[in-house]
Every structure is written in C-alpha cells, then in structure tokens.
Amino acid sequence: MIAWLRRALIALALLAGAAESAHAHGFLVVDVQVESTTDGTSVVIITDRSELALAMVRAGLLDEVDLPAPDDDEAYRALAPRLARMALSRLAPVGADGVPLPSLIDAASSGTQLRLRIALDGRRGVRIRLALHPEHTPPPVYRVRRVGSTDAEIRHEGDAVDLASAPPTETSWDLIRRYTRQGFLHVVPDGMDHILFVLGLALLATGWRRLLALVTGFTLAHSLTLALTATGIIPAARFERAIEVAIALSIVAVAVEAALGRGQTAPSRPWRHVALVVFFGLIHGLGFAGALAGIGLPVSDLAPALVGFNLGVEAGQVTVIASAWAMAGWTRHRPWYRAGVVLPVSAAIAVCGVGWALQRAWS
C-alpha cells in the first residue's frame, strides 16, 4: 500500500512538472486595440498563434492534422488567413440593432504572434465576443485598449464588449472582484510552482499552528514585494529570469526541509522556518508582480486592483492547503505517514523544482 502510494504521488508530481511552462507566471494575454473613426471601427487583435490554432481545434473549426508545429513559421503564414476567418466567426461582430456587421479581416504572422486586423462598417454600438480561446485554462485575459486611452479594460473569455463607446465605469468593488478572480486563477490552476510550494509548507509544518505561522509569514512577504513592484519602487522586470529560477529553488529548499524532518525534529525553533518562508515569500511576490504586469493595472485605481489580486492569491493558497489537509488528514497520525507520504511527496516536489530551475535558467 505504502509503495503504491509513493509511486502514485511521485508520478503525479512529475506529471505536473512536465506540464509546467518554463515561464509559469504569465496569463495568456490577448491585446485588442480599438480605434473609432467617422468611417467605422478598426480592431487589431494580437494573440499567440499556437494558442489560437489550438483553440480552433478545440472548437472543431480546424482539424488536428492541420495544426502546425509551434515553430513552423512558413506553415503559420499559410494558415493565417484561414485562422483569421475562423476568428471572425467566433468574434461575431454586430451593430446596435444586433444585426451582423459587414467586416473585412486580414492576418499576419510574426514570431509567435498572430495579428488580426478587422475593419467594421458600424459606426455606433459595435460589439464583439471575446471568445477566441475556448476551454483554455486558465481563461485568457483580453486587454482592450482604445486609441488615446492610457488604461486598459480587462475582460474575460466570452464577454461581449462595446467597441465604439467609452469603457464602462467600474467601481472599486468591481475592480476588486475582477482582480480577485485573476489572482485566484494565477494560483489555481495555473500556478503549479506556487501550489507545490504551499504543499511543501503543509509537509513542513508539524501542526496547524505552525502551518498558520508559515502561511502568514509567506503572505505578508509576497504582498509587500508585490505592492512595491507594482508601484514601480522595485524594478523587478529586468531580473525576471533570476526571479523565476529563485522561485523554483525555493520549492526545492522547502521540500528538502520537509524531507529531512527538520520541522519535526526542531519544534522549539519555529521562527527559523518562518524566517526562511518570509525570505522566499519576498521572491514569490516578485513573480506575482510579473503576472500582474502582464495583465495590466488601472493607473487611476491601483489600490483596489492590488487588494483584489492579493485576495485572489490568498484564496488560491487556502484552497490548496485545505485540499491537501483534507486528503492527508487521516494519515497524519499513522505510523507510516512520514515514510509513505512526506518523503515521497517531498522528493517529487524537489525533483520538479530542480527541473524548473534548470529549464528557466537555460530557456
């Protein structure tokens, strides 16, 4: 039983590691640039070409055999007009009366991006559906920018947006709700490295009081660096690769601490682990800030967005920890808990962390 559980847990963690991207802290952000003129509305959509092609496969609009390799530039240039027509059918532009609008679309593939330019005849009440990437996990972030505006609307998959009018006025509570969702999604399901880190904390803690101290220290630390980076006080963007490597190594460190049993053999020294976790929390906060910068922040309402994102991150962490304790709770006082759960899971987490560190260092 113990041997089977050990193999299953290691396989699960390794599978998670294989699925994790080398750049784990970004959402799929789709830029939508809108310009309204006396002749109509011009929309430019910039998205990842591979993700768009995969979305069309998931939607049944493109055969899987026609899906090019991610680095096949020539194939994507040939496929671009077809992807543009498929995208236009999903965007479904309509006028104020709900009648489909005549529109022209062209596409250009450059690097890993596909740029779609749509010319719409409608002059008022033009609406499109932001649903280019069905079943993407987490849902893409659509960043709608209007020519002449400094702020971006943050929209989610499936939202209908009026492109010919000014963006709707959002209250502080609207922003908090919107960014809370993004913060949660950044941890669950997209933040596999953060998930493994907090799982390591759960293995390291000897009881719920110790776990509460560790999680509180981690939360306060990453909230601090997230705020300092988002407000421009810490210029973390130039150190992005080093931050990503450091986050991966923090996972290894926590897993090793748990595997060596230092949380169990040194109960009289709880602050040693709290200090360690606070240090790692400062680093993780820089990673959270990178994700938030990719989405974009409302310049005029920075505080509600930061509060919401932090709340979402904490909700994600609590979800992970509660789930882990619920699943392993009945085993914690079993004589085989350490050999059958702590050691194999810690080893698997450490292997994932080492793999991510190497991948991010040389990617």
JOHUSUL-V807825 format. One record per backbone hydrogen bond with DSSP energy under -0.5 kcal/mol. CO is the residue of the C=O (numbers start at 0). NH is the residue of the N-H. If there is no record, write none. Layout:
# JOHUSUL-V807825
co=[CO,CO]
nh=[NH,NH]
This chain:
# JOHUSUL-V807825
co=[0,1,2,3,4,5,6,7,8,9,10,11,12,13,14,15,21,22,26,27,27,28,29,30,30,31,31,32,33,34,36,39,40,41,42,43,44,44,45,46,47,48,49,50,51,52,53,54,55,55,56,62,63,65,68,70,71,72,73,74,75,78,79,80,81,82,83,84,85,86,87,90,92,93,94,98,101,103,105,107,107,109,111,112,113,113,114,114,115,115,116,117,117,118,119,123,125,125,126,127,127,128,129,129,132,139,139,140,140,141,141,142,142,143,144,145,152,152,154,155,158,160,160,170,171,172,173,174,175,176,177,178,179,180,181,182,183,183,184,186,186,189,190,191,192,193,194,195,196,197,198,199,200,206,207,208,209,210,211,212,213,214,215,216,217,218,219,220,221,222,223,224,225,226,227,227,228,232,233,234,235,236,238,239,240,241,242,243,244,245,246,247,248,249,250,251,252,253,254,255,256,256,257,260,260,261,265,268,268,269,269,270,271,272,273,274,275,276,277,278,279,280,281,282,282,283,284,285,286,287,288,289,290,291,296,297,298,300,301,302,303,304,305,306,307,308,309,310,311,312,313,314,315,316,317,318,319,320,321,322,323,324,327,327,328,330,333,335,336,336,337,340,341,342,343,344,345,346,347,348,349,350,351,352,353,354,355,356,357,358]
nh=[4,5,6,7,8,9,10,11,12,13,14,15,16,17,18,19,23,25,28,29,140,30,142,32,45,33,144,43,146,41,39,36,119,34,117,32,46,115,30,113,51,52,53,54,55,56,57,58,60,61,59,65,66,67,71,72,75,76,77,78,79,82,83,84,85,86,87,88,89,90,91,128,100,126,97,94,120,118,116,109,114,112,48,109,46,115,107,116,44,117,105,42,119,103,40,95,162,163,93,129,160,130,157,158,135,141,156,29,142,143,154,31,144,152,33,148,143,154,141,158,129,127,162,174,175,176,177,178,179,180,181,182,183,184,185,186,186,187,189,188,190,191,194,195,196,197,198,199,200,201,202,203,204,210,211,212,213,214,215,216,217,218,219,220,221,222,223,224,225,226,227,228,229,230,232,233,231,234,235,237,238,239,242,243,244,245,246,247,248,249,250,251,252,253,254,255,256,257,258,259,261,262,260,263,264,265,268,271,272,272,273,274,275,276,277,278,279,280,281,282,283,284,285,285,286,287,288,289,290,291,292,293,294,295,298,300,301,304,305,306,307,308,309,310,311,312,313,314,315,316,317,318,319,320,321,322,323,324,325,326,327,328,330,331,331,333,336,339,340,341,342,344,345,346,347,348,349,350,351,352,353,354,355,356,357,358,359,360,361,362]
